[in-house]
Amino acid sequence: MKTLKTTVCGNTVKIVKLLGEGAVKRRIMDMGITKGTEVYVRKVAPLGDPLEITVRGYELSLRMEDANLIEVE
């Protein structure tokens, strides 16, 4: 299983599944990260957290803890 956390910078991936439950899953979906959406991984902060992505035309910073809950292909 490949997650957004393990995706290399500069790659574009497609969201397959959200693994979180309840409020965590809802918060991720509210940010525009839903099944079938393409996400471009822009960069990772110097200390490894957070991850900066481009989704639906806007830039978003995402904690690695949350990125690990997003399955991609």
N, C-alpha and C positions, 0 to 999 in steps of 0.2 A: 504494500500500500504506500503510495507516494502522497505526501502532504505538502501544503504550501510552505511549511517550515523547511523542508528538505530541498525545495526548488532553488536552483542556481540563479544568481542575479543575471538579468538580461533576458530571461526566458519568459515566454507567454504561455500560460497554462489555462485549462478549462476546469471549472469547478464541477466535481462529480457528486459529492455528498458532504453534508455538514454533520459532524459526529457529536456535537455538543447537545446538551439537554436544556430544556426550559428557558430561563432568562438569558443564559449564555448564547444559545442558538438564536434566540430572538434578536439579541443585540448585534450579532454578526449579520443576520439577514437585514436588519435596519440600516446597516452600512452599505447595502447594495450587493453584498456577497451572497448570491443565490445559485442554485444548481443551473449549469449551462452557461454561466457568465465567464467571459474571458478576463484574466487578470495578468497584468505585466508586473514582474518583480523588478523594481527599480534599484533598490540598494538595501543593505543591512547596516545598521548603526555600528560605529567602531567597536563597541563592547558586545555586539551580537544581538542586541534587543533595543528597539523594535525593528520591524521589517517595514520598508516603505514600498507600497504597491500603487499601481494605477488601475482603477476599476471604474467602469462606466464613465470615463472621461475625467475623473478627478483623482487627486493623490490622497492616499490614506496611509497612516501609520498603524501598524497592527502588532500587538504583543506576540512574541513567539509562542506563548502558552495558547493563545487563540489560533494562531497560524497552524499549530499542530492538530487542531480540530477540523481542518478543512482539507478534505481529500480531493486531489487533482489528477489530471491526466495530461 
